[in-house]
Amino acid sequence: MTQKPYHQMVWIDHQVARLYGVARDNLTELTVIHAPNEDRGHIHHKAGTMGPGHVPVSHDFLRDVAIALQGAQEILIVGPADSKHALKKYIILNMPSLDKHVIGVEPMDKCSQGDLQDFASLFFHKADRMRSLLS
C-alpha cells in the first residue's frame, strides 16, 4: 500500500469530487468520485418546494469522499456552493477523527489544474508557516 500525500485537497460539487495530492511544485490527481445519479434528473432544485429547494448532497457520495481522504495529514476542502460545507459537516458528524485533519474549507469555482495548484500550494504554505510560528 502506498503512503498518502501529507497535504490533500478535494474539489467537490454536487456531482463529482476530485482528490489531489499537493506538493510544493505539483498537484497529483489521486482519484475522482462521482455522486450517484439516483434518477433525480436535474438536481439543483426540487419542484414545488418552499425556499431554494436544493436537493441535498448524497450521503453515500459524502461517505465515499470522506473514506478516500483517510490517511491525509492535512486536508483542504474547496468547491462552489454548499457541497464543500456538506462534506465538512459529514466529516464532523461521522468521522470526527478525520475532522482534526481538515485545516480549511474555501470557496472555489471550477478552474484549471494550474489554478488549483497555485491556490493549494499557497494555502498549505501559509498554513505551514503559521504552524511554525505558533510552535
N, C-alpha and C positions, 0 to 999 in steps of 0.2 A: 504494500500500500504506500503510495506516495504521500509526502507531507504536504499539507495545505499551505498556501502562502500566508504569511503573517498578516498582511493587510488584504482585506477583500472588500469589494464594492458590489452592491447589487443595484441594478437599474430595473425598476419594476413599474408596470402599469397594470391595468385590469386584465390584460391578455397574455403578457409574457414577462418573465424575469430573466435577466442576463447577469450571470455572476462572473466577476473578474478578479483575478489576482493582480495586485498593484505593487509594482516595484518602482524605484526611483525613475528609471528610464523606459519602462514598458508597462503595458497593460495586456494581460493574457486572458482571453475569454475561457472560463473554466467549464461552463455549462449554460444551456438555455432551457428554461422550464416554461411550458405553455399551460395556461389555465384550461380546465376542461370546458368544452363548449356547452354542454348540458342543454343543447337545443333551445337556447334562450334567444337566439337571433341577435338583434342589436341590443347590447346590454347596458347602454348608458342610461336608459330611462324606462321605468315601469309605467305603462299607460294607466290612467285613472287613479294615480296616487297624489296625495297632497304633498306639497313641498317639492324638492328637487327630484324625488323618485328614482334615485340612483340604485341600481342593483348592487348589493354588497359583493365584495371580492370573495371568490370561492374559498371556503375554509380548507378544502383539500389542497388547493393551489398554495395557500399561505403555509400550510404544513410542509409541503414538498420543498418550498423555498427555504424555510427555516432549517429543515433537516440538511439541506445541501450546504448551508452556512456553518454547520457544526465543524469545529476544528480550527476556525479562524480565530486569531487573537484580537484583531481589531476589525470592526465591520462598519462600513458607511452605507447607508440606505439612501438612494436617490430615485427620483422619478417625478412625473407630473401628478397632479390631482391628489386623491386620497389613498391610493394603493400603498404608498410608502408608509403612511401612518397606520393603515390596516395591518401591514406586516409587523411594524413595531409593536402594536397592541397585541397581536397574536403571540409574538415572542414573549412579551411581558407576562401574559396570562398563562401560556402553555409551556414555555421553555425558559424559566427565569434564569437558569444558569447560563444560557446563551445571551440574555439581555445585558449582562455585565460587559460583554464584548462589543456591543453596539455603541459606537462613540459619536455617531452623528446621523441625523435624518435631514436631508436637504432637498429643496425643490430643484428639479432639472427636467427640462423638456427633452424630447429626442434630439440627439446631436451626433456628430461624427465620433468615431473612436478616438481621434486625436483630441477632440474637445473633452471627452470623458477622461482620457489620460492626463491632460493638463489639470482638470479640476481635481481628480483623485490624488495626483501627486502633490499638488499644492495643499489640499486638505490634510492629508496624512503627514506631510512635512510640518505644517503648523501644529498639528496635534502632538507630534513627536517633540517639537521644540518646547511647547508648553509643558509637557510632562517632565522634560529635563530641567526646566526652570523651577518646577514645583518639588523636584527631588532633593 
